[in-house]
């Protein structure tokens, strides 16, 4: 899977064919990458997203989830979900591959959320903890209860 140099712009781009979810072959082109490595990384992540492969990172899967969910929810509902994903879930699972997230990882994350205290020493409420876990379960259904 090659990346190409755009001599006019001085940037790199990725151009390739893939099969969409209906099995139809399509061409994909994305320009403006600073390095060849960036273009190749983007292409690899795009193809993993198309395949919904369990070797993709949690962060890449969240992008698919966001694209799908954002259109279906009211604005305020989306802002709440997005805040939970961005501040509570992604920092912990971001770099892990979906296939690498084990129950022990989720339990460790849950324990971290249970043990959290703000500057006044106040913990998250049981209702909020349930909301956090519900959001993780919505994204990654393999999460333990």
C-alpha positions as CSV (number, residue, x, y, z in Angstrom):
1,X,0.0,0.0,0.0
2,X,1.9,3.0,-1.2
3,X,1.7,6.6,-0.3
4,X,2.4,9.3,-2.9
5,X,4.1,12.7,-2.8
6,X,2.2,15.7,-4.0
7,X,4.9,17.7,-5.6
8,X,2.8,20.9,-6.0
9,X,1.8,21.0,-2.3
10,X,4.8,19.3,-0.8
11,X,2.6,16.9,1.1
12,X,1.8,13.2,1.0
13,X,-1.5,11.5,0.1
14,X,-3.0,8.0,0.2
15,X,-4.9,6.6,-2.8
16,X,-6.3,3.1,-2.8
17,X,-9.3,0.9,-3.6
18,X,-11.4,-0.9,-1.0
19,X,-14.6,-2.8,-0.8
20,X,-17.5,-1.1,1.1
21,X,-19.9,-3.0,3.3
22,X,-22.0,-3.9,0.3
23,X,-19.0,-5.5,-1.5
24,X,-18.8,-2.7,-4.0
25,X,-15.2,-1.6,-4.9
26,X,-14.6,2.1,-4.3
27,X,-11.6,4.4,-4.6
28,X,-10.5,6.4,-1.6
29,X,-8.2,9.4,-1.7
30,X,-7.0,11.6,1.2
31,X,-4.5,14.4,0.9
32,X,-2.4,16.7,3.1
33,X,-0.3,14.4,5.2
34,X,3.0,15.8,6.4
35,X,4.9,12.5,6.1
36,X,4.6,9.3,4.2
37,X,4.2,7.5,7.5
38,X,1.2,9.5,8.4
39,X,-0.5,8.7,5.1
40,X,0.2,5.0,5.4
41,X,-1.0,5.0,9.1
42,X,-4.3,6.8,8.0
43,X,-4.8,4.2,5.2
44,X,-4.2,1.3,7.5
45,X,-6.7,2.7,10.1
46,X,-9.3,3.4,7.4
47,X,-9.1,-0.1,6.1
48,X,-9.3,-1.5,9.7
49,X,-12.4,0.6,10.3
50,X,-14.0,-0.7,7.0
51,X,-13.3,-4.2,8.0
52,X,-14.4,-3.6,11.7
53,X,-11.4,-5.6,12.6
54,X,-10.8,-6.4,16.3
55,X,-7.1,-5.4,15.9
56,X,-8.1,-1.8,15.5
57,X,-7.4,0.5,18.4
58,X,-10.2,1.4,20.8
59,X,-9.7,5.1,19.7
60,X,-10.3,4.1,16.0
61,X,-13.4,2.2,17.0
62,X,-14.7,5.2,19.0
63,X,-14.4,7.3,15.8
64,X,-16.7,4.8,14.1
65,X,-19.1,4.8,17.1
66,X,-19.1,8.6,17.2
67,X,-19.9,8.9,13.4
68,X,-22.8,6.5,13.9
69,X,-24.2,7.8,17.2
70,X,-23.8,11.5,16.8
71,X,-26.5,11.8,14.1
72,X,-29.0,9.8,16.2
73,X,-28.9,11.7,19.4
74,X,-30.1,15.1,20.6
75,X,-27.4,17.7,21.0
76,X,-27.3,17.7,24.8
77,X,-27.4,13.9,25.0
78,X,-24.5,13.8,22.6
79,X,-22.5,16.4,24.6
80,X,-22.9,14.3,27.8
81,X,-21.8,11.1,26.0
82,X,-18.9,12.8,24.3
83,X,-17.6,14.2,27.6
84,X,-17.7,10.8,29.2
85,X,-16.0,9.2,26.3
86,X,-13.3,11.9,26.0
87,X,-12.5,12.4,29.6
88,X,-13.2,9.1,31.4
89,X,-13.0,6.3,28.9
90,X,-10.5,7.2,26.1
91,X,-7.6,8.2,28.4
92,X,-7.6,4.7,29.8
93,X,-8.4,2.5,26.7
94,X,-7.2,4.8,23.8
95,X,-4.1,2.8,22.6
96,X,-5.4,-0.7,23.4
97,X,-6.6,-2.9,20.5
98,X,-10.2,-4.1,20.8
99,X,-9.0,-7.7,21.0
100,X,-6.7,-6.8,23.9
101,X,-9.3,-5.3,26.2
102,X,-9.9,-8.0,28.8
103,X,-12.3,-8.1,31.7
104,X,-9.3,-7.3,34.1
105,X,-8.7,-4.1,32.2
106,X,-12.3,-3.0,32.5
107,X,-12.3,-4.0,36.2
108,X,-9.1,-1.9,36.7
109,X,-10.8,1.0,35.0
110,X,-13.9,0.6,37.2
111,X,-11.7,0.5,40.3
112,X,-10.0,3.7,39.2
113,X,-13.4,5.4,38.7
114,X,-14.5,4.1,42.1
115,X,-11.4,5.4,43.8
116,X,-11.5,8.8,42.1
117,X,-11.8,11.8,44.4
118,X,-12.1,15.5,43.4
119,X,-10.1,18.3,45.0
120,X,-12.7,18.3,47.8
121,X,-12.4,14.6,48.4
122,X,-15.8,13.8,46.9
123,X,-16.2,10.5,45.0
124,X,-18.4,9.9,41.9
125,X,-22.0,9.0,42.8
126,X,-23.2,5.4,42.2
127,X,-25.5,6.7,39.5
128,X,-22.7,8.4,37.7
129,X,-20.5,5.3,38.0
130,X,-23.4,3.3,36.5
131,X,-23.6,5.9,33.6
132,X,-19.9,5.6,33.0
133,X,-20.0,1.8,32.8
134,X,-23.1,2.0,30.6
135,X,-21.3,4.1,28.2
136,X,-18.3,1.8,28.0
137,X,-20.6,-1.1,27.6
138,X,-22.4,0.7,24.7
139,X,-19.1,1.1,22.9
140,X,-17.4,-2.2,23.8
141,X,-20.1,-4.8,24.5
142,X,-17.6,-7.3,25.7
143,X,-17.2,-5.3,29.0
144,X,-18.1,-7.3,32.1
145,X,-21.1,-6.2,34.1
